[in-house]
Amino acid sequence: MRKLAILTVLFMSFNVSAGIYTDDLSRCLVDKTTAKDKDVFVKWMFTALSHHPLVEKDVSLSAEAVDEANKNMAELMVGMLTVRCLDAAKNAIKYEGQASIQSSFSVFGQVAGQELMGNPKVAESLSGFDKHLDSDLFNRRLGIK
């Protein structure tokens, strides 16, 4: 199980070529995902990213909060792979190897991330750099009229 968790952590870093069984598993993960599942994933990713040296001094999470996010993500993974998408997961692993889990959760992460970025408060925050953008320079240098 530790190996599976490590693969999941790395899923955003690698572009794994997907086969038909991995595609089936990816579809299953996305189709059988609830809004709560996506929330669990987003919170887990945020807690993981909060440990990056560039932002760790700006984000304060308790060890309990991090552990809770990890626990919830582990429960989500186990539920998705051993209950909701069991047949697809077995076939993907059998025919395309354990990397299929990594690739499939990458798709799941992309879907969850789209919802995160689509949140109006997040979108507003992301567009906050506009007020600091020199649009005249930007447009002139890029040849935009």
C-alpha positions as CSV (number, residue, x, y, z in Angstrom):
1,M,0.0,0.0,0.0
2,R,2.9,2.3,0.7
3,K,4.1,1.9,-2.9
4,L,0.6,2.8,-4.1
5,A,0.6,6.0,-1.9
6,I,4.0,7.0,-3.2
7,L,2.8,6.6,-6.8
8,T,-0.2,8.8,-6.0
9,V,2.0,11.5,-4.6
10,L,4.1,11.5,-7.7
11,F,1.2,11.4,-10.2
12,M,1.3,15.1,-11.0
13,S,5.0,15.0,-11.8
14,F,5.0,12.4,-14.6
15,N,3.2,12.0,-17.8
16,V,2.4,8.3,-18.0
17,S,1.1,6.9,-21.3
18,A,-2.3,5.5,-20.8
19,G,-3.7,2.4,-22.3
20,I,-7.3,1.4,-22.7
21,Y,-7.5,-0.1,-19.2
22,T,-6.0,2.9,-17.6
23,D,-8.5,5.0,-19.6
24,D,-11.3,2.9,-18.2
25,L,-10.0,3.3,-14.7
26,S,-9.6,7.1,-15.2
27,R,-13.2,7.3,-16.5
28,C,-14.4,5.3,-13.5
29,L,-12.6,7.5,-11.0
30,V,-14.1,10.6,-12.6
31,D,-17.6,9.2,-13.0
32,K,-17.8,7.8,-9.5
33,T,-16.4,10.9,-7.8
34,T,-18.6,12.9,-5.6
35,A,-18.2,16.6,-4.7
36,K,-17.1,15.5,-1.3
37,D,-14.4,13.3,-2.9
38,K,-13.1,16.3,-4.8
39,D,-13.0,18.3,-1.6
40,V,-11.0,15.6,0.1
41,F,-8.5,15.6,-2.7
42,V,-8.2,19.4,-2.9
43,K,-7.6,19.7,0.8
44,W,-5.0,16.9,0.7
45,M,-3.2,18.6,-2.2
46,F,-3.3,21.9,-0.3
47,T,-1.8,20.4,2.8
48,A,0.9,18.7,0.8
49,L,1.7,21.9,-1.1
50,S,1.8,23.9,2.1
51,H,5.0,22.1,3.0
52,H,6.9,23.6,0.0
53,P,9.7,25.8,1.2
54,L,8.4,28.8,-0.9
55,V,5.1,28.9,1.0
56,E,5.5,26.9,4.3
57,K,6.3,30.1,6.3
58,D,3.0,31.7,5.0
59,V,0.8,28.7,5.8
60,S,0.2,27.4,9.2
61,L,-1.4,23.9,9.5
62,S,-1.4,21.8,12.6
63,A,0.0,18.3,12.4
64,E,-3.5,17.1,13.2
65,A,-4.9,18.8,10.2
66,V,-2.2,17.4,7.9
67,D,-2.8,13.9,9.4
68,E,-6.5,14.2,8.9
69,A,-6.1,15.2,5.3
70,N,-3.8,12.2,4.7
71,K,-6.2,9.9,6.5
72,N,-9.2,11.1,4.4
73,M,-7.2,10.8,1.2
74,A,-6.1,7.3,2.0
75,E,-9.7,6.3,2.7
76,L,-10.8,7.9,-0.6
77,M,-8.1,6.0,-2.5
78,V,-9.0,2.7,-0.9
79,G,-12.7,3.2,-1.5
80,M,-12.2,4.3,-5.1
81,L,-9.9,1.5,-6.0
82,T,-11.3,-1.4,-4.0
83,V,-15.0,-0.7,-4.1
84,R,-16.3,1.8,-6.7
85,C,-13.7,1.0,-9.4
86,L,-12.5,-2.4,-8.3
87,D,-12.9,-4.2,-11.7
88,A,-11.4,-1.3,-13.6
89,A,-8.5,-1.1,-11.2
90,K,-7.8,-4.8,-11.3
91,N,-7.7,-4.8,-15.1
92,A,-5.6,-1.7,-15.3
93,I,-3.0,-3.2,-12.9
94,K,-3.1,-6.6,-14.6
95,Y,-2.7,-5.4,-18.2
96,E,-0.9,-2.1,-17.8
97,G,0.9,-2.2,-14.4
98,Q,0.8,-0.2,-11.2
99,A,1.7,3.0,-13.1
100,S,-2.0,2.9,-14.3
101,I,-3.0,3.9,-10.8
102,Q,-0.7,7.0,-11.0
103,S,-2.0,8.0,-14.4
104,S,-5.7,7.5,-13.5
105,F,-5.4,9.6,-10.3
106,S,-3.7,12.2,-12.4
107,V,-6.9,12.5,-14.4
108,F,-8.9,12.6,-11.2
109,G,-6.6,15.3,-9.9
110,Q,-7.1,17.4,-13.1
111,V,-10.9,17.2,-12.7
112,A,-10.8,18.1,-9.0
113,G,-8.3,20.9,-9.8
114,Q,-10.6,22.4,-12.5
115,E,-13.3,22.7,-9.9
116,L,-10.9,24.3,-7.5
117,M,-9.9,26.9,-10.1
118,G,-13.5,27.4,-11.1
119,N,-14.4,28.6,-7.6
120,P,-15.3,32.3,-7.8
121,K,-13.1,33.3,-4.9
122,V,-10.2,31.4,-6.2
123,A,-10.7,32.8,-9.7
124,E,-10.9,36.3,-8.2
125,S,-7.7,35.8,-6.3
126,L,-5.9,34.4,-9.4
127,S,-6.8,37.5,-11.4
128,G,-5.4,39.8,-8.6
129,F,-2.1,40.1,-10.5
130,D,-4.0,42.1,-13.2
131,K,-3.8,45.3,-11.2
132,H,0.1,45.0,-11.3
133,L,0.3,44.1,-15.0
134,D,1.7,46.7,-17.3
135,S,-0.7,45.9,-20.1
136,D,0.7,48.6,-22.5
137,L,4.1,47.0,-22.3
138,F,2.7,43.5,-22.5
139,N,0.6,44.3,-25.6
140,R,3.3,46.3,-27.3
141,R,6.0,43.6,-26.8
142,L,3.7,40.8,-27.9
143,G,2.3,42.7,-30.9
144,I,-1.2,42.7,-29.5
145,K,-3.4,45.6,-30.7
